[in-house]
Amino acid sequence: MASAIFTLMFLATMVLLQLMAVAQTDGSKPVGASITAKDDAPSWLSSSGEFAFGFRQMVNKDYFLLSIWYEKIPEKTVVWYATGEDPTDDPAVSRGSKVELTADSGLVLTDPQGNRIWSSGGFLGTVSSGVMNDTGNFVLQDRNSDRLWESFTHPTDTLLPTQIMEATGIVSSRRTETNFSLGRFQLRFLDGNLVLNAMNFPTKFAYDAYYTSQTSDDSNSFNSGYQLIFNESGYMYILRRNGQRSYLTEGTVPTDFYHRATLNFDGVFTQYFYPKASSGNRSWSSVWSRPDNICVGMGSGLGSGVCGFNSICDLKADKRPECNCPKGFSLLDQNDKYGSCIPDFELGCRSDGLNSTEDQYDFTELINVDWPTSDYERYRPYTEEECRKSCLNDCLCSVAIFRDGCWKKKLPLSNGRVNTGMNGKAFLKFPKGSGPLDRPPFQRPGEKKKSDTKLITGSVVLGTSVFVNFVLVGTFCLTSSFIYRKKTEKTPEGGSCLETNLRTFSNYDQ
């Protein structure tokens, strides 16, 4: 009898343990469950373990991001994050912050002092549980399993397979690769079209679209798009009201891969894939991106463009933009290589009313570079020499473009880009004596610059190479340069010995 009772108790225990194991792996969490931001904090996993919800530790180890990420890949790529009450603020929270699942407000994020930072409220009903689904969608549901709130209907910068963006939905970029506060770019529906546009801060005023899907029909709205669908097979398309599909995904999508579509911080909307059976040393690869060339596609009369003011946008092989300051300009914020550039010299009209002269200024010449929205005057017909002289003798002129005539521009310059189809030249004006004429035409972010008291006041830029070697080489070269200039006013062909140690971009018109 005793053995039979023992056997029944053993079987009951095994069944209970199995039920508990199922409950722990179905991705469901009850009201009252919570996570505290700390080192090695637990996360709420989906049933397959592919997605996780919780706190991701930032580069600064004392700060954390409440987010959803891919759990089974080394990158732990974030696909959703809580933006806080003000999305323009950095959403990273300090150590000791807590997220709790509540019945009336759903997910509630509080700081270490208990002050509410963010919540998923705004729904009708009472939350019974939260579920981290294998699709990457975190869902709040009531006791009848009806959905009250879900992360898929509140996207941040990424869309996932099975996710649908309605006509009222907005996908917004983050500020930078590592700063998750609200960025400058948006993906949204506008009158039947899927559009990409930049916006300004703090008003969030939207500039002209730099990409449009061309899925709008003004004569018949039934033919216009109204949903962006990312199906479970990894294909993305715009669904028109008449049932027709306009595909964004081109070609064949690889199977047995993770997929995501992200509006990158630089404004490029890209679909990526990543092998599920990864052996390491892998990364996300691009399936397609929009627009094809954001440097050329961006052309709003407002705002700085893809890059900051006075900067130049160049498209890399992966169709992502790279921003560079032209010769004689430096980053306004050395930590933001996509930000604005400021001149290292002064240009402008003199208070005595005298205009600039050819004896005072010279040009740096750039091939196939333009700032097309900064014109204030155009001359046609005009020769290249006439164009140069006109800008040299105009104290308001900072840049002259010779292309189908002469275009004169003033600072600040906007929408700067390299455009191989332009077939023109840019002449950047600078005061004579402010620097050698053979300096690189582009100043890459973080690249060393020659020290010149006439160009840079009160600042020294140190590069990333061995500083002692650089100082020794620089001292020798500057001394040689001083002696050489005593002999001749012209710079020898090939540049100074210091510049041969720096990266130059004199053949940047590729």
C-alpha atoms as one frame of an Amber mdcrd trajectory, in Angstrom:
protein
   0.000   0.000   0.000   2.764   2.391   0.958   4.658   1.641  -2.251   1.527
   2.352  -4.324   1.033   5.707  -2.578   4.688   6.545  -3.124   4.365   5.669
  -6.810   1.283   7.885  -7.208   3.022  10.774  -5.441   6.090  10.367  -7.688
   3.965  10.387 -10.856   1.998  13.442  -9.662   5.241  15.254  -8.927   6.633
  14.500 -12.394   3.428  15.753 -14.053   3.534  18.933 -11.959   7.178  19.541
 -12.885   6.364  19.110 -16.583   3.472  21.549 -16.303   5.726  24.028 -14.534
   8.355  23.647 -17.245   5.740  24.374 -19.931   4.529  27.413 -17.988   8.058
  28.712 -17.724   8.810  28.407 -21.444   5.570  29.575 -23.106   6.714  33.216
 -22.913   3.897  34.175 -20.525   4.322  36.291 -17.405   1.649  37.075 -14.771
   0.713  40.455 -13.365   3.232  41.356 -10.673   6.236  39.965 -12.541   9.149
  42.385 -12.696  12.775  42.816 -13.778  15.356  45.103 -12.191  18.135  46.672
 -14.261  21.452  45.263 -13.053  24.391  43.174 -14.212  23.227  39.760 -15.486
  19.576  40.769 -15.064  17.112  38.031 -16.102  14.961  38.458 -19.202  11.592
  37.147 -20.328  12.126  34.743 -23.221   9.762  33.669 -25.964   8.886  29.955
 -26.002  11.602  29.186 -28.580  14.124  31.384 -26.800  14.730  33.398 -29.974
  13.493  36.711 -28.564  13.996  38.259 -25.150  12.370  41.159 -23.292  14.217
  42.989 -20.546  17.122  45.338 -19.907  20.067  45.466 -22.312  23.214  46.923
 -20.763  24.613  49.941 -22.610  28.254  50.833 -23.368  28.176  52.768 -20.126
  27.637  49.781 -17.855  25.571  51.818 -15.382  22.788  52.391 -17.934  20.264
  49.986 -19.455  17.701  49.968 -22.273  14.278  48.378 -21.781  13.986  46.520
 -25.052  13.288  43.393 -27.125  16.206  41.704 -28.882  17.317  38.608 -30.780
  18.586  36.332 -28.036  20.268  33.521 -29.990  22.748  35.587 -32.014  25.949
  37.097 -30.599  24.939  40.663 -31.546  21.735  40.521 -29.445  20.262  42.968
 -31.998  17.602  45.251 -30.487  14.311  45.359 -32.444  12.126  47.422 -30.080
  12.742  49.714 -27.117  10.768  51.846 -24.676  11.254  55.482 -25.690  10.165
  57.208 -22.480   7.588  59.966 -22.129   9.709  62.316 -24.275  11.193  60.308
 -27.193  13.810  63.002 -27.845  15.398  62.178 -24.476  17.867  59.324 -24.155
  15.714  56.303 -23.153  18.574  54.570 -21.322  17.798  54.222 -17.611  20.133
  53.951 -14.641  21.026  50.837 -12.707  18.293  49.850 -10.277  15.395  50.890
 -12.515  12.545  48.391 -12.698   9.873  47.251 -15.152   6.765  45.662 -13.672
   3.699  44.099 -15.259   0.593  45.746 -13.737  -3.121  45.127 -14.201  -4.157
  48.712 -14.986  -1.168  50.194 -16.878   0.503  47.114 -18.305   4.260  47.525
 -18.435   5.452  50.251 -16.070   9.064  51.457 -16.046  10.290  53.279 -12.942
  13.625  54.748 -11.909  15.476  53.600  -8.732  13.477  56.143  -6.683  10.163
  54.702  -7.927   9.292  57.571 -10.287   7.424  56.488 -13.406   9.462  56.917
 -16.612   7.263  55.114 -19.139   4.241  52.844 -19.341   2.343  50.947 -22.015
  -0.987  52.399 -20.852  -3.683  53.892 -23.054  -5.752  50.717 -23.481  -9.166
  49.672 -22.205  -9.374  46.591 -20.030  -7.448  44.819 -17.316  -4.186  43.039
 -17.981  -3.999  39.414 -16.937  -0.632  38.458 -18.423   2.125  39.467 -20.795
   3.481  37.197 -23.513   6.814  37.377 -25.348   5.934  35.753 -28.679   8.294
  33.927 -31.036   7.581  36.610 -33.658   9.279  39.235 -31.470   5.931  40.775
 -30.494   5.341  41.410 -26.788   1.589  41.250 -26.086  -0.498  42.306 -23.083
  -3.742  40.320 -22.826  -6.759  40.046 -20.564  -8.184  36.945 -18.915  -9.925
  36.010 -22.196  -6.595  36.246 -24.098  -7.827  39.326 -25.963  -4.982  41.663
 -26.929  -4.926  44.996 -25.113  -1.509  46.278 -26.229   1.377  44.933 -28.329
   4.819  46.155 -29.292   4.067  45.489 -32.996   1.562  48.362 -33.014   4.085
  50.677 -31.354   7.200  50.160 -33.508  10.414  52.065 -32.943  13.004  51.744
 -35.740  12.459  48.105 -36.799   9.762  45.929 -38.372   9.716  42.112 -38.124
   8.073  39.342 -40.185   4.282  39.083 -39.506   4.247  42.783 -38.545   1.845
  45.184 -40.284   2.203  48.953 -40.341  -1.106  50.728 -40.812  -1.564  54.070
 -42.589  -1.322  55.902 -39.256   1.831  54.106 -38.172   5.289  55.690 -37.984
   8.710  54.103 -37.834  11.393  56.483 -36.557  15.172  56.217 -36.652  17.293
  56.412 -33.540  19.683  59.352 -33.052  22.907  57.417 -33.687  24.026  53.800
 -33.791  24.374  53.766 -29.992  21.962  56.555 -28.973  18.372  55.305 -28.951
  16.677  58.683 -28.556  14.479  59.901 -31.421  16.404  60.466 -34.659  15.843
  62.737 -37.662  14.224  60.277 -40.093  10.719  58.841 -40.442   8.941  56.098
 -42.416   5.193  56.686 -42.751   2.159  56.550 -45.031   1.186  59.833 -46.649
  -1.838  59.985 -48.983  -1.429  56.383 -50.085   2.336  56.523 -50.461   4.962
  55.020 -48.229   7.441  57.862 -47.745  10.775  58.536 -46.096  11.419  62.039
 -44.808  13.655  63.947 -42.446  12.312  66.197 -39.702  13.639  68.852 -37.366
  13.806  69.246 -33.612  12.105  70.197 -31.406   8.885  70.696 -33.405   9.161
  67.425 -35.406   8.204  69.384 -38.542   8.495  66.980 -41.503  10.575  68.002
 -44.516   9.919  66.945 -48.103  10.079  63.202 -48.778  13.343  61.848 -50.158
  11.687  58.551 -51.123   8.124  57.734 -52.135   6.644  54.370 -53.126   4.469
  55.835 -55.925   1.463  53.840 -54.713  -1.007  56.708 -54.565  -3.831  57.282
 -57.057  -5.378  60.740 -56.703  -8.205  59.870 -59.099  -9.241  56.729 -57.236
  -8.209  56.153 -53.619  -9.234  52.496 -54.017  -5.984  52.022 -55.929  -3.811
  53.599 -53.218  -1.713  51.854 -50.619  -2.844  51.640 -46.998  -0.764  48.926
 -45.285   2.880  47.923 -45.207   3.023  44.158 -44.689   6.087  42.144 -43.711
   4.943  38.553 -44.172   6.265  35.508 -42.336   8.301  34.439 -45.384  10.358
  37.631 -45.234   8.725  39.514 -48.123   7.656  43.126 -47.630   5.002  44.792
 -49.755   2.528  47.653 -49.806  -1.066  46.457 -49.920  -3.401  48.634 -51.972
  -7.073  48.924 -51.116  -7.945  47.043 -54.302  -5.933  44.044 -53.083  -2.928
  44.558 -55.348   0.577  44.302 -53.912   3.581  46.508 -54.606   6.654  44.638
 -53.424   9.625  46.321 -51.795  11.501  43.038 -51.452  13.346  42.178 -54.649
  14.368  38.722 -55.816  14.303  35.621 -53.617  14.476  35.873 -49.848  16.791
  33.290 -48.212  14.982  30.785 -46.018  15.852  29.627 -42.508  17.164  33.096
 -41.700  16.193  35.810 -39.269  14.797  38.896 -41.013  14.277  42.499 -39.964
  13.668  45.824 -41.719  15.265  48.814 -39.978  15.156  52.551 -40.602  18.821
  53.212 -39.875  19.958  56.303 -38.004  21.356  57.694 -41.290  17.955  57.572
 -43.032  18.318  54.393 -45.152  15.484  51.842 -44.800  17.008  48.372 -45.166
  15.847  44.759 -44.956  18.471  42.489 -43.394  18.876  38.726 -42.954  20.979
  36.642 -40.571  21.492  32.837 -40.609  19.714  31.064 -37.773  22.312  28.295
 -37.766  25.225  30.677 -37.290  28.670  29.350 -36.513  29.931  32.739 -35.379
  31.762  35.527 -37.207  28.592  36.368 -39.101  26.712  39.641 -39.421  23.480
  41.032 -40.810  23.424  41.199 -44.623  21.237  43.443 -46.756  18.417  42.133
 -48.959  17.416  45.577 -50.287  17.360  49.200 -49.203  15.525  52.431 -50.014
  16.397  54.874 -51.443  19.059  53.654 -53.863  21.186  56.762 -53.257  20.144
  58.855 -50.274  22.909  61.398 -50.920  21.382  62.338 -54.269  17.782  61.596
 -53.279  17.716  64.052 -50.376  16.936  67.507 -51.748  14.620  69.390 -49.416
  15.032  73.154 -49.362  14.928  72.982 -45.554  17.317  71.319 -43.182  20.917
  70.243 -43.612  20.302  67.087 -45.632  21.628  63.619 -44.860  24.724  65.079
 -43.241  25.111  68.272 -41.258  25.490  71.761 -42.712  28.630  72.315 -44.830
  29.288  68.557 -44.882  29.513  66.257 -47.919  27.560  63.001 -48.276  29.138
  60.103 -50.162  27.510  56.719 -50.757  29.385  53.635 -49.574  29.234  50.219
 -51.242  26.453  49.102 -48.862  24.327  52.110 -49.940  24.786  53.765 -46.560
  25.948  57.392 -46.469  29.304  58.617 -45.223  29.765  62.253 -44.189  32.970
  64.280 -44.503  33.990  67.860 -43.896  35.563  69.605 -46.903  39.063  71.057
 -46.755  39.320  73.890 -44.266  36.262  72.779 -42.253  36.021  70.892 -38.943
  33.229  69.035 -37.192  31.203  71.251 -34.884  30.865  68.235 -32.569  33.890
  65.955 -32.793  31.757  63.067 -31.481  29.192  63.370 -34.284  30.727  62.542
 -37.649  27.304  62.988 -39.294  26.933  66.491 -37.871  27.661  69.969 -39.175
  31.056  71.331 -40.200  32.333  74.824 -39.455  35.036  76.736 -41.388  38.467
  77.081 -39.836  38.728  80.584 -41.309  36.586  83.697 -41.669  34.728  84.673
 -44.814  32.442  87.612 -45.282  32.155  91.261 -46.174  34.297  93.869 -44.431
  32.765  96.577 -42.286  34.483  99.254 -44.379  32.379  98.218 -47.360  35.289
  96.978 -49.462  34.615  93.857 -51.468  36.837  90.794 -51.614  39.553  90.630
 -54.257  41.408  87.939 -56.153  44.557  88.818 -54.212  42.902  87.874 -50.899
  41.337  84.485 -51.698  41.890  81.221 -53.484  39.944  78.005 -54.120  39.986
  74.321 -53.300  38.630  72.417 -56.279  36.336  69.392 -55.869  35.063  67.268
 -58.756  31.386  66.210 -58.878  30.550  67.769 -55.509  27.590  70.084 -55.016
  25.339  71.670 -52.391  22.293  72.105 -54.670  20.001  73.959 -52.242  22.339
  76.797 -51.253  22.319  78.919 -54.429  21.749  82.650 -54.369  22.857  83.548
 -57.904  23.319  81.940 -61.325  25.188  83.180 -64.398  24.685  81.694 -67.844
  26.451  81.579 -70.224  29.668  81.768 -68.267  33.133  80.271 -68.596  34.937
  78.495 -65.776  37.394  81.361 -65.411  34.573  83.909 -65.271  32.865  81.796
 -62.610  35.979  81.676 -60.451  36.622  85.418 -60.723  33.005  86.260 -59.985
  33.135  84.364 -56.670  36.592  85.700 -55.754  35.378  89.265 -56.166  32.096
  88.711 -54.284  32.424  88.876 -50.501  29.094  87.020 -50.120  30.252  84.062
 -52.220  31.648  81.057 -50.337  31.386  78.414 -53.055  31.007  78.498 -56.809
  29.740  75.522 -58.823  30.613  75.382 -62.500  28.011  73.171 -64.149  25.790
  74.402 -66.942  26.786  77.899 -66.034  27.968  79.329 -62.719  26.097  78.843
 -59.446  27.141  80.989 -56.478  26.459  79.797 -52.934  26.619  81.147 -49.404
  27.105  79.560 -45.990  25.752  77.473 -44.447  25.763  74.913 -47.249  23.100
  72.197 -47.204  22.483  68.835 -48.882  26.138  68.408 -49.800  26.817  65.311
 -51.876  29.177  63.538 -54.218  27.315  62.943 -57.479  29.237  61.224 -60.268
  26.495  62.155 -62.724  26.858  65.867 -62.018  29.723  66.509 -64.472  30.814
  69.680 -62.733  33.249  71.286 -60.304  32.982  72.971 -56.932  35.313  75.819
 -55.951  35.565  76.300 -52.167  36.829  79.741 -51.297  39.349  80.372 -48.515
  41.668  83.264 -47.559  45.187  83.094 -48.909  47.716  82.319 -46.234  45.223
  80.370 -44.141  46.769  77.059 -45.151  48.703  75.203 -47.877  46.858  74.682
 -51.129  47.668  70.988 -51.291  45.771  69.971 -48.151  43.355  67.069 -48.651
  40.071  68.269 -50.185  38.119  66.213 -47.640  38.683  66.068 -43.906  37.597
  62.643 -42.725  36.082  62.558 -39.227  38.812  61.805 -36.701  41.606  62.405
 -39.213  44.690  64.409 -38.212  44.944  68.023 -39.325  47.952  70.300 -39.537
  48.141  72.809 -36.756  47.829  76.369 -38.050  47.225  79.293 -35.730  45.563
  81.198 -38.563  43.093  78.335 -39.041  42.533  76.859 -35.607  42.337  78.950
 -32.462  42.720  77.366 -29.063  42.375  73.740 -30.177  44.646  70.840 -31.015
  43.346  67.744 -32.782  45.109  64.508 -31.868  44.756  61.482 -34.105  44.575
  57.821 -33.211  48.116  56.829 -34.270  51.108  56.731 -31.920  51.333  60.307
 -30.684  55.070  60.410 -30.050  55.899  59.269 -33.592  53.465  61.771 -35.041
  55.008  64.656 -33.072  58.511  63.708 -34.213  57.454  63.454 -37.852  55.372
  66.617 -37.587  58.229  68.609 -36.018  60.651  67.535 -38.727  58.180  68.292
 -41.507  57.138  71.682 -40.173  60.783  72.685 -39.789  61.547  71.526 -43.329
  58.468  73.309 -44.617  59.549  76.560 -42.947  63.001  76.385 -44.548  61.542
  75.470 -47.912  59.079  78.356 -47.921  61.985  80.715 -47.468  63.189  79.549
 -50.859  59.938  79.478 -52.808  56.303  80.464 -52.402  55.038  77.411 -54.283
  54.294  74.044 -52.722  56.317  71.224 -54.322  54.418  68.762 -56.423  53.337
  65.769 -54.370  52.748  67.723 -51.136  54.679  68.101 -47.903  56.234  65.149
 -46.083  53.711  65.518 -43.248  50.813  65.197 -45.624  52.226  62.038 -47.155
  51.713  60.517 -43.708  48.029  61.502 -43.700  45.181  59.967 -45.645  44.389
  62.129 -48.638  41.418  62.114 -50.911  42.692  64.080 -53.890  41.162  61.434
 -56.195  37.806  61.453 -54.383  35.840  61.950 -57.612  35.598  58.236 -58.242
